[in-house]
Amino acid sequence: MPAKKTFQDDQVIEKIMHLFWQQGYYHTSMDEIVTVSGVKKQSLYNAIGDKHTLYLRSLQRYHQQTLMRCTQAMQRLEQDGAAPLTILSMLFSRDLTATDQPAGDLMANAVAEFGTTDADVQRATNWFYDDYLTLMAAVILKGQANNQITDEQSSMSLAQSLLEARIGLQTRLRQGSQPDIQQRQQAWLTFLARH
């Protein structure tokens, strides 16, 4: 009879997610995962899976948490009557200067580390960016409808450019650079505003 599981998957994945976020996939050993999670290696394998599966679960958790927090922040801003550009500003700069988490973004780190060499990781990162893009495009479309955001390009094209700028900033932060986030944000808001 297998031993009874004595840990919560979500709490364990949360700890492992932060480890991967800090160190990357290839620089994280199973021994470090065991130490950080506080769960024996065999128990992790039996309950969740191998290192690759743990990484994919970490990406999934990051995806869910990030999108949920963004959606909640958007709803609060909308309830307060914030303009679409204000909401877009939040989506653009959200967590870029956070000091209570590793630098950069787990998804941007995954793309930098794996590129197109792992189909599962590529699917996870594409899914995340598609969802983030959809959030941005919806806000832009709303701003275009009320003449606050330029309509010289489609909402999706503008959202794609904005998202790619955000990913670039996340990568720079991960490299240890300290770009002026507010200056970049202001430049984008000026570009997007309807004149």
Secondary structure as UniProt FT lines:
FT   HELIX           9..23
FT   TURN            26..27
FT   HELIX           30..37
FT   HELIX           41..47
FT   HELIX           51..79
FT   TURN            80..81
FT   HELIX           84..93
FT   TURN            94..97
FT   HELIX           106..114
FT   TURN            115..116
FT   HELIX           119..145
FT   TURN            146..147
FT   HELIX           155..174
FT   TURN            175..176
FT   HELIX           181..192
//
